[in-house]
Amino acid sequence: KDLLWQSRPGKRYVRLATATVDDWALQVGTTFKASTGHTLKLADVRQFDHQNKRPAGLRDRAFVAGFEVVSGVGVLPAQLLLRVSHPEGGTFDMFLTAAAPDKPTRRIALFD
């Protein structure tokens, strides 16, 4: 795992649908099963810097989760809302988008 996150206060076995960036960072390297039949591996988690107080109802820090499509039949569409399940984090909906044209199996999700 990334050494940056080893000292972070993340928790395991939390609902990832509402989890913090620290909780997500602990899951780097784990897999998610998509409703399309594809398997996604969480490759990285990057938080955004915030200078001001965040509005009520949002996470304390917004972040991007990067995924690699590791298996599945056919190409996973570049932009898609799909249901995913994770062995520790539960089942939830997540919007994925393509990361970059030169990385056809890479997808990202924004969590605000």
N, CA, C and O atoms as a GROMACS GRO file, in nm:
protein
  448
    1LYS      N    1   0.084  -0.120   0.000
    1LYS     CA    2   0.000   0.000   0.000
    1LYS      C    3   0.088   0.125   0.000
    1LYS      O    4   0.206   0.120   0.035
    2ASP      N    5   0.028   0.235  -0.040
    2ASP     CA    6   0.099   0.363  -0.046
    2ASP      C    7   0.137   0.408   0.094
    2ASP      O    8   0.051   0.415   0.183
    3LEU      N    9   0.264   0.438   0.116
    3LEU     CA   10   0.312   0.479   0.247
    3LEU      C   11   0.244   0.604   0.298
    3LEU      O   12   0.231   0.624   0.419
    4LEU      N   13   0.200   0.690   0.206
    4LEU     CA   14   0.131   0.813   0.244
    4LEU      C   15   0.010   0.783   0.332
    4LEU      O   16  -0.019   0.857   0.426
    5TRP      N   17  -0.059   0.674   0.301
    5TRP     CA   18  -0.184   0.645   0.372
    5TRP      C   19  -0.166   0.560   0.496
    5TRP      O   20  -0.261   0.545   0.573
    6GLN      N   21  -0.048   0.503   0.520
    6GLN     CA   22  -0.032   0.414   0.633
    6GLN      C   23  -0.050   0.484   0.767
    6GLN      O   24  -0.085   0.419   0.866
    7SER      N   25  -0.027   0.612   0.772
    7SER     CA   26  -0.043   0.684   0.899
    7SER      C   27  -0.178   0.756   0.908
    7SER      O   28  -0.204   0.826   1.005
    8ARG      N   29  -0.262   0.738   0.809
    8ARG     CA   30  -0.392   0.804   0.808
    8ARG      C   31  -0.492   0.731   0.896
    8ARG      O   32  -0.478   0.612   0.921
    9PRO      N   33  -0.594   0.803   0.945
    9PRO     CA   34  -0.690   0.745   1.039
    9PRO      C   35  -0.809   0.675   0.973
    9PRO      O   36  -0.919   0.678   1.029
   10GLY      N   37  -0.791   0.614   0.860
   10GLY     CA   38  -0.903   0.546   0.793
   10GLY      C   39  -0.953   0.426   0.871
   10GLY      O   40  -0.884   0.373   0.959
   11LYS      N   41  -1.075   0.385   0.838
   11LYS     CA   42  -1.138   0.270   0.903
   11LYS      C   43  -1.173   0.165   0.798
   11LYS      O   44  -1.205   0.199   0.684
   12ARG      N   45  -1.166   0.039   0.837
   12ARG     CA   46  -1.207  -0.071   0.751
   12ARG      C   47  -1.353  -0.105   0.783
   12ARG      O   48  -1.405  -0.065   0.887
   13TYR      N   49  -1.417  -0.178   0.694
   13TYR     CA   50  -1.554  -0.227   0.712
   13TYR      C   51  -1.654  -0.114   0.735
   13TYR      O   52  -1.741  -0.124   0.822
   14VAL      N   53  -1.640  -0.007   0.657
   14VAL     CA   54  -1.737   0.102   0.660
   14VAL      C   55  -1.808   0.106   0.525
   14VAL      O   56  -1.756   0.054   0.426
   15ARG      N   57  -1.924   0.167   0.521
   15ARG     CA   58  -1.998   0.182   0.395
   15ARG      C   59  -1.919   0.277   0.305
   15ARG      O   60  -1.908   0.396   0.336
   16LEU      N   61  -1.866   0.227   0.195
   16LEU     CA   62  -1.786   0.310   0.107
   16LEU      C   63  -1.869   0.417   0.036
   16LEU      O   64  -1.814   0.517  -0.010
   17ALA      N   65  -1.998   0.398   0.027
   17ALA     CA   66  -2.084   0.498  -0.037
   17ALA      C   67  -2.074   0.633   0.032
   17ALA      O   68  -2.092   0.737  -0.031
   18THR      N   69  -2.047   0.632   0.162
   18THR     CA   70  -2.039   0.757   0.239
   18THR      C   71  -1.906   0.771   0.313
   18THR      O   72  -1.892   0.860   0.397
   19ALA      N   73  -1.811   0.687   0.282
   19ALA     CA   74  -1.684   0.684   0.354
   19ALA      C   75  -1.594   0.802   0.319
   19ALA      O   76  -1.615   0.871   0.218
   20THR      N   77  -1.495   0.824   0.404
   20THR     CA   78  -1.400   0.933   0.384
   20THR      C   79  -1.288   0.891   0.289
   20THR      O   80  -1.275   0.773   0.254
   21VAL      N   81  -1.208   0.988   0.249
   21VAL     CA   82  -1.092   0.960   0.164
   21VAL      C   83  -0.995   0.867   0.236
   21VAL      O   84  -0.934   0.782   0.172
   22ASP      N   85  -0.981   0.880   0.366
   22ASP     CA   86  -0.892   0.792   0.443
   22ASP      C   87  -0.943   0.648   0.443
   22ASP      O   88  -0.864   0.554   0.432
   23ASP      N   89  -1.074   0.631   0.456
   23ASP     CA   90  -1.133   0.497   0.452
   23ASP      C   91  -1.110   0.433   0.315
   23ASP      O   92  -1.072   0.317   0.305
   24TRP      N   93  -1.133   0.511   0.211
   24TRP     CA   94  -1.112   0.462   0.074
   24TRP      C   95  -0.966   0.426   0.050
   24TRP      O   96  -0.937   0.326  -0.015
   25ALA      N   97  -0.875   0.507   0.101
   25ALA     CA   98  -0.733   0.483   0.078
   25ALA      C   99  -0.689   0.347   0.134
   25ALA      O  100  -0.599   0.284   0.079
   26LEU      N  101  -0.750   0.303   0.241
   26LEU     CA  102  -0.718   0.172   0.297
   26LEU      C  103  -0.758   0.058   0.205
   26LEU      O  104  -0.711  -0.055   0.221
   27GLN      N  105  -0.846   0.086   0.108
   27GLN     CA  106  -0.895  -0.018   0.019
   27GLN      C  107  -0.818  -0.027  -0.113
   27GLN      O  108  -0.852  -0.108  -0.199
   28VAL      N  109  -0.716   0.056  -0.132
   28VAL     CA  110  -0.636   0.051  -0.255
   28VAL      C  111  -0.584  -0.091  -0.273
   28VAL      O  112  -0.528  -0.151  -0.181
   29GLY      N  113  -0.602  -0.144  -0.394
   29GLY     CA  114  -0.560  -0.280  -0.425
   29GLY      C  115  -0.672  -0.382  -0.417
   29GLY      O  116  -0.655  -0.495  -0.463
   30THR      N  117  -0.787  -0.345  -0.359
   30THR     CA  118  -0.899  -0.438  -0.349
   30THR      C  119  -0.987  -0.428  -0.473
   30THR      O  120  -0.974  -0.334  -0.552
   31THR      N  121  -1.077  -0.524  -0.490
   31THR     CA  122  -1.160  -0.529  -0.610
   31THR      C  123  -1.307  -0.503  -0.580
   31THR      O  124  -1.357  -0.530  -0.471
   32PHE      N  125  -1.373  -0.450  -0.681
   32PHE     CA  126  -1.515  -0.420  -0.679
   32PHE      C  127  -1.578  -0.498  -0.794
   32PHE      O  128  -1.520  -0.506  -0.902
   33LYS      N  129  -1.694  -0.554  -0.772
   33LYS     CA  130  -1.769  -0.623  -0.877
   33LYS      C  131  -1.877  -0.530  -0.926
   33LYS      O  132  -1.959  -0.482  -0.848
   34ALA      N  133  -1.879  -0.504  -1.058
   34ALA     CA  134  -1.978  -0.413  -1.117
   34ALA      C  135  -2.100  -0.491  -1.166
   34ALA      O  136  -2.090  -0.609  -1.199
   35SER      N  137  -2.214  -0.423  -1.171
   35SER     CA  138  -2.337  -0.484  -1.218
   35SER      C  139  -2.327  -0.529  -1.364
   35SER      O  140  -2.408  -0.610  -1.409
   36THR      N  141  -2.230  -0.479  -1.437
   36THR     CA  142  -2.206  -0.518  -1.576
   36THR      C  143  -2.132  -0.651  -1.586
   36THR      O  144  -2.119  -0.707  -1.695
   37GLY      N  145  -2.082  -0.702  -1.472
   37GLY     CA  146  -2.003  -0.824  -1.471
   37GLY      C  147  -1.854  -0.797  -1.472
   37GLY      O  148  -1.775  -0.891  -1.458
   38HIS      N  149  -1.813  -0.672  -1.486
   38HIS     CA  150  -1.672  -0.636  -1.485
   38HIS      C  151  -1.619  -0.633  -1.341
   38HIS      O  152  -1.694  -0.608  -1.246
   39THR      N  153  -1.490  -0.658  -1.328
   39THR     CA  154  -1.422  -0.645  -1.200
   39THR      C  155  -1.329  -0.526  -1.209
   39THR      O  156  -1.253  -0.512  -1.305
   40LEU      N  157  -1.336  -0.438  -1.109
   40LEU     CA  158  -1.255  -0.316  -1.104
   40LEU      C  159  -1.162  -0.324  -0.984
   40LEU      O  160  -1.203  -0.360  -0.874
   41LYS      N  161  -1.037  -0.290  -1.006
   41LYS     CA  162  -0.941  -0.285  -0.896
   41LYS      C  163  -0.914  -0.140  -0.861
   41LYS      O  164  -0.883  -0.060  -0.948
   42LEU      N  165  -0.928  -0.106  -0.732
   42LEU     CA  166  -0.900   0.030  -0.687
   42LEU      C  167  -0.749   0.053  -0.694
   42LEU      O  168  -0.673  -0.008  -0.620
   43ALA      N  169  -0.708   0.142  -0.785
   43ALA     CA  170  -0.566   0.164  -0.810
   43ALA      C  171  -0.508   0.276  -0.725
   43ALA      O  172  -0.395   0.266  -0.678
   44ASP      N  173  -0.586   0.382  -0.704
   44ASP     CA  174  -0.536   0.493  -0.623
   44ASP      C  175  -0.650   0.582  -0.577
   44ASP      O  176  -0.762   0.575  -0.629
   45VAL      N  177  -0.620   0.664  -0.479
   45VAL     CA  178  -0.714   0.760  -0.424
   45VAL      C  179  -0.638   0.891  -0.407
   45VAL      O  180  -0.533   0.895  -0.344
   46ARG      N  181  -0.694   0.998  -0.466
   46ARG     CA  182  -0.628   1.130  -0.458
   46ARG      C  183  -0.728   1.232  -0.406
   46ARG      O  184  -0.837   1.247  -0.462
   47GLN      N  185  -0.692   1.302  -0.301
   47GLN     CA  186  -0.782   1.402  -0.244
   47GLN      C  187  -0.755   1.539  -0.305
   47GLN      O  188  -0.646   1.566  -0.356
   48PHE      N  189  -0.856   1.623  -0.300
   48PHE     CA  190  -0.845   1.762  -0.344
   48PHE      C  191  -0.808   1.848  -0.225
   48PHE      O  192  -0.849   1.820  -0.113
   49ASP      N  193  -0.730   1.951  -0.248
   49ASP     CA  194  -0.700   2.047  -0.142
   49ASP      C  195  -0.817   2.142  -0.126
   49ASP      O  196  -0.873   2.189  -0.225
   50HIS      N  197  -0.853   2.171  -0.004
   50HIS     CA  198  -0.962   2.264   0.025
   50HIS      C  199  -0.909   2.378   0.110
   50HIS      O  200  -0.847   2.356   0.213
   51GLN      N  201  -0.935   2.498   0.065
   51GLN     CA  202  -0.890   2.616   0.138
   51GLN      C  203  -0.996   2.668   0.235
   51GLN      O  204  -0.964   2.731   0.335
   52ASN      N  205  -1.122   2.640   0.204
   52ASN     CA  206  -1.232   2.694   0.283
   52ASN      C  207  -1.314   2.582   0.344
   52ASN      O  208  -1.296   2.464   0.311
   53LYS      N  209  -1.405   2.619   0.432
   53LYS     CA  210  -1.496   2.523   0.494
   53LYS      C  211  -1.588   2.466   0.387
   53LYS      O  212  -1.633   2.539   0.298
   54ARG      N  213  -1.616   2.335   0.396
   54ARG     CA  214  -1.702   2.269   0.298
   54ARG      C  215  -1.849   2.285   0.338
   54ARG      O  216  -1.879   2.294   0.456
   55PRO      N  217  -1.940   2.287   0.240
   55PRO     CA  218  -2.083   2.298   0.271
   55PRO      C  219  -2.132   2.176   0.350
   55PRO      O  220  -2.076   2.067   0.341
   56ALA      N  221  -2.236   2.196   0.427
   56ALA     CA  222  -2.296   2.088   0.505
   56ALA      C  223  -2.345   1.979   0.412
   56ALA      O  224  -2.391   2.007   0.302
   57GLY      N  225  -2.334   1.856   0.456
   57GLY     CA  226  -2.383   1.743   0.378
   57GLY      C  227  -2.280   1.681   0.285
   57GLY      O  228  -2.306   1.577   0.225
   58LEU      N  229  -2.164   1.743   0.273
   58LEU     CA  230  -2.058   1.688   0.189
   58LEU      C  231  -1.952   1.622   0.276
   58LEU      O  232  -1.944   1.649   0.396
   59ARG      N  233  -1.871   1.537   0.216
   59ARG     CA  234  -1.757   1.478   0.288
   59ARG      C  235  -1.664   1.590   0.333
   59ARG      O  236  -1.670   1.701   0.280
   60ASP      N  237  -1.579   1.562   0.431
   60ASP     CA  238  -1.487   1.665   0.478
   60ASP      C  239  -1.384   1.699   0.371
   60ASP      O  240  -1.334   1.812   0.369
   61ARG      N  241  -1.351   1.605   0.282
   61ARG     CA  242  -1.259   1.629   0.170
   61ARG      C  243  -1.308   1.555   0.047
   61ARG      O  244  -1.342   1.437   0.055
   62ALA      N  245  -1.314   1.623  -0.066
   62ALA     CA  246  -1.349   1.558  -0.192
   62ALA      C  247  -1.228   1.481  -0.242
   62ALA      O  248  -1.114   1.517  -0.214
   63PHE      N  249  -1.254   1.373  -0.318
   63PHE     CA  250  -1.145   1.293  -0.370
   63PHE      C  251  -1.185   1.220  -0.497
   63PHE      O  252  -1.303   1.209  -0.530
   64VAL      N  253  -1.084   1.172  -0.567
   64VAL     CA  254  -1.102   1.093  -0.688
   64VAL      C  255  -1.047   0.955  -0.662
   64VAL      O  256  -0.936   0.939  -0.609
   65ALA      N  257  -1.124   0.853  -0.698
   65ALA     CA  258  -1.079   0.715  -0.689
   65ALA      C  259  -1.050   0.667  -0.830
   65ALA      O  260  -1.134   0.680  -0.919
   66GLY      N  261  -0.932   0.611  -0.851
   66GLY     CA  262  -0.893   0.558  -0.981
   66GLY      C  263  -0.904   0.407  -0.982
   66GLY      O  264  -0.859   0.339  -0.890
   67PHE      N  265  -0.965   0.354  -1.088
   67PHE     CA  266  -0.988   0.210  -1.101
   67PHE      C  267  -0.927   0.156  -1.230
   67PHE      O  268  -0.921   0.227  -1.331
   68GLU      N  269  -0.884   0.032  -1.226
   68GLU     CA  270  -0.843  -0.042  -1.344
   68GLU      C  271  -0.948  -0.149  -1.368
   68GLU      O  272  -0.986  -0.221  -1.276
   69VAL      N  273  -0.996  -0.160  -1.493
   69VAL     CA  274  -1.087  -0.267  -1.529
   69VAL      C  275  -1.000  -0.391  -1.549
   69VAL      O  276  -0.920  -0.397  -1.642
   70VAL      N  277  -1.016  -0.490  -1.461
   70VAL     CA  278  -0.927  -0.607  -1.466
   70VAL      C  279  -0.990  -0.729  -1.531
   70VAL      O  280  -0.918  -0.820  -1.572
   71SER      N  281  -1.123  -0.732  -1.542
   71SER     CA  282  -1.188  -0.842  -1.612
   71SER      C  283  -1.330  -0.804  -1.648
   71SER      O  284  -1.386  -0.708  -1.596
   72GLY      N  285  -1.387  -0.883  -1.739
   72GLY     CA  286  -1.524  -0.860  -1.784
   72GLY      C  287  -1.534  -0.879  -1.933
   72GLY      O  288  -1.435  -0.868  -2.006
   73VAL      N  289  -1.654  -0.908  -1.978
   73VAL     CA  290  -1.680  -0.929  -2.120
   73VAL      C  291  -1.710  -0.795  -2.186
   73VAL      O  292  -1.798  -0.722  -2.140
   74GLY      N  293  -1.640  -0.764  -2.292
   74GLY     CA  294  -1.661  -0.639  -2.364
   74GLY      C  295  -1.598  -0.521  -2.293
   74GLY      O  296  -1.539  -0.534  -2.185
   75VAL      N  297  -1.610  -0.407  -2.357
   75VAL     CA  298  -1.551  -0.284  -2.305
   75VAL      C  299  -1.650  -0.217  -2.210
   75VAL      O  300  -1.768  -0.205  -2.242
   76LEU      N  301  -1.601  -0.175  -2.095
   76LEU     CA  302  -1.684  -0.099  -2.002
   76LEU      C  303  -1.700   0.041  -2.060
   76LEU      O  304  -1.600   0.107  -2.088
   77PRO      N  305  -1.825   0.090  -2.079
   77PRO     CA  306  -1.842   0.223  -2.137
   77PRO      C  307  -1.763   0.331  -2.064
   77PRO      O  308  -1.736   0.320  -1.945
   78ALA      N  309  -1.725   0.435  -2.137
   78ALA     CA  310  -1.642   0.543  -2.084
   78ALA      C  311  -1.713   0.625  -1.977
   78ALA      O  312  -1.648   0.677  -1.886
   79GLN      N  313  -1.844   0.637  -1.986
   79GLN     CA  314  -1.922   0.709  -1.884
   79GLN      C  315  -2.043   0.626  -1.851
   79GLN      O  316  -2.125   0.594  -1.937
   80LEU      N  317  -2.054   0.590  -1.723
   80LEU     CA  318  -2.158   0.497  -1.685
   80LEU      C  319  -2.188   0.504  -1.536
   80LEU      O  320  -2.096   0.505  -1.454
   81LEU      N  321  -2.316   0.509  -1.502
   81LEU     CA  322  -2.359   0.494  -1.363
   81LEU      C  323  -2.386   0.346  -1.344
   81LEU      O  324  -2.470   0.289  -1.414
   82LEU      N  325  -2.317   0.284  -1.251
   82LEU     CA  326  -2.339   0.142  -1.231
   82LEU      C  327  -2.337   0.108  -1.084
   82LEU      O  328  -2.287   0.183  -1.000
   83ARG      N  329  -2.392  -0.006  -1.055
   83ARG     CA  330  -2.396  -0.058  -0.919
   83ARG      C  331  -2.271  -0.141  -0.898
   83ARG      O  332  -2.238  -0.227  -0.980
   84VAL      N  333  -2.201  -0.116  -0.788
   84VAL     CA  334  -2.082  -0.192  -0.756
   84VAL      C  335  -2.096  -0.253  -0.616
   84VAL      O  336  -2.168  -0.201  -0.531
   85SER      N  337  -2.026  -0.363  -0.596
   85SER     CA  338  -2.024  -0.423  -0.463
   85SER      C  339  -1.880  -0.450  -0.424
   85SER      O  340  -1.796  -0.487  -0.506
   86HIS      N  341  -1.854  -0.431  -0.296
   86HIS     CA  342  -1.721  -0.448  -0.240
   86HIS      C  343  -1.735  -0.537  -0.117
   86HIS      O  344  -1.829  -0.520  -0.040
   87PRO      N  345  -1.642  -0.631  -0.098
   87PRO     CA  346  -1.658  -0.725   0.014
   87PRO      C  347  -1.663  -0.659   0.152
   87PRO      O  348  -1.728  -0.712   0.242
   88GLU      N  349  -1.596  -0.547   0.171
   88GLU     CA  350  -1.599  -0.478   0.300
   88GLU      C  351  -1.691  -0.357   0.299
   88GLU      O  352  -1.750  -0.323   0.402
   89GLY      N  353  -1.705  -0.291   0.184
   89GLY     CA  354  -1.772  -0.162   0.176
   89GLY      C  355  -1.915  -0.161   0.131
   89GLY      O  356  -1.976  -0.054   0.122
   90GLY      N  357  -1.972  -0.277   0.103
   90GLY     CA  358  -2.113  -0.284   0.066
   90GLY      C  359  -2.140  -0.262  -0.082
   90GLY      O  360  -2.048  -0.262  -0.165
   91THR      N  361  -2.266  -0.241  -0.114
   91THR     CA  362  -2.314  -0.222  -0.250
   91THR      C  363  -2.369  -0.081  -0.263
   91THR      O  364  -2.444  -0.035  -0.177
   92PHE      N  365  -2.333  -0.013  -0.372
   92PHE     CA  366  -2.377   0.124  -0.393
   92PHE      C  367  -2.362   0.162  -0.540
   92PHE      O  368  -2.298   0.090  -0.617
   93ASP      N  369  -2.421   0.275  -0.578
   93ASP     CA  370  -2.411   0.326  -0.714
   93ASP      C  371  -2.292   0.420  -0.724
   93ASP      O  372  -2.262   0.495  -0.631
   94MET      N  373  -2.224   0.414  -0.838
   94MET     CA  374  -2.105   0.496  -0.860
   94MET      C  375  -2.100   0.535  -1.007
   94MET      O  376  -2.122   0.451  -1.095
   95PHE      N  377  -2.071   0.663  -1.034
   95PHE     CA  378  -2.056   0.710  -1.172
   95PHE      C  379  -1.909   0.704  -1.208
   95PHE      O  380  -1.825   0.766  -1.143
   96LEU      N  381  -1.879   0.629  -1.313
   96LEU     CA  382  -1.742   0.617  -1.362
   96LEU      C  383  -1.728   0.690  -1.494
   96LEU      O  384  -1.822   0.695  -1.574
   97THR      N  385  -1.612   0.747  -1.515
   97THR     CA  386  -1.580   0.811  -1.641
   97THR      C  387  -1.439   0.771  -1.682
   97THR      O  388  -1.359   0.728  -1.600
   98ALA      N  389  -1.410   0.786  -1.811
   98ALA     CA  390  -1.278   0.750  -1.861
   98ALA      C  391  -1.174   0.844  -1.801
   98ALA      O  392  -1.199   0.962  -1.781
   99ALA      N  393  -1.055   0.789  -1.772
   99ALA     CA  394  -0.949   0.869  -1.712
   99ALA      C  395  -0.870   0.945  -1.817
   99ALA      O  396  -0.842   1.064  -1.800
  100ALA      N  397  -0.833   0.878  -1.927
  100ALA     CA  398  -0.752   0.940  -2.031
  100ALA      C  399  -0.757   0.853  -2.156
  100ALA      O  400  -0.767   0.731  -2.146
  101PRO      N  401  -0.749   0.915  -2.275
  101PRO     CA  402  -0.755   0.837  -2.399
  101PRO      C  403  -0.645   0.732  -2.411
  101PRO      O  404  -0.665   0.628  -2.474
  102ASP      N  405  -0.529   0.757  -2.352
  102ASP     CA  406  -0.418   0.662  -2.362
  102ASP      C  407  -0.425   0.551  -2.257
  102ASP      O  408  -0.335   0.466  -2.250
  103LYS      N  409  -0.531   0.551  -2.174
  103LYS     CA  410  -0.549   0.448  -2.072
  103LYS      C  411  -0.690   0.389  -2.085
  103LYS      O  412  -0.778   0.424  -2.006
  104PRO      N  413  -0.712   0.302  -2.182
  104PRO     CA  414  -0.848   0.254  -2.211
  104PRO      C  415  -0.912   0.170  -2.101
  104PRO      O  416  -1.035   0.158  -2.098
  105THR      N  417  -0.835   0.114  -2.010
  105THR     CA  418  -0.895   0.035  -1.902
  105THR      C  419  -0.903   0.111  -1.770
  105THR      O  420  -0.940   0.054  -1.668
  106ARG      N  421  -0.868   0.237  -1.773
  106ARG     CA  422  -0.869   0.320  -1.651
  106ARG      C  423  -0.999   0.398  -1.642
  106ARG      O  424  -1.043   0.458  -1.739
  107ARG      N  425  -1.061   0.396  -1.524
  107ARG     CA  426  -1.182   0.472  -1.496
  107ARG      C  427  -1.163   0.547  -1.366
  107ARG      O  428  -1.086   0.505  -1.279
  108ILE      N  429  -1.234   0.661  -1.351
  108ILE     CA  430  -1.227   0.738  -1.229
  108ILE      C  431  -1.367   0.770  -1.179
  108ILE      O  432  -1.463   0.774  -1.256
  109ALA      N  433  -1.376   0.791  -1.050
  109ALA     CA  434  -1.502   0.831  -0.986
  109ALA      C  435  -1.471   0.945  -0.890
  109ALA      O  436  -1.374   0.940  -0.814
  110LEU      N  437  -1.554   1.048  -0.893
  110LEU     CA  438  -1.540   1.164  -0.804
  110LEU      C  439  -1.634   1.145  -0.686
  110LEU      O  440  -1.751   1.112  -0.704
  111PHE      N  441  -1.581   1.167  -0.567
  111PHE     CA  442  -1.663   1.161  -0.445
  111PHE      C  443  -1.651   1.295  -0.376
  111PHE      O  444  -1.542   1.337  -0.338
  112ASP      N  445  -1.766   1.364  -0.360
  112ASP     CA  446  -1.768   1.498  -0.306
  112ASP      C  447  -1.833   1.502  -0.169
  112ASP      O  448  -1.843   1.609  -0.109
   0.00000   0.00000   0.00000
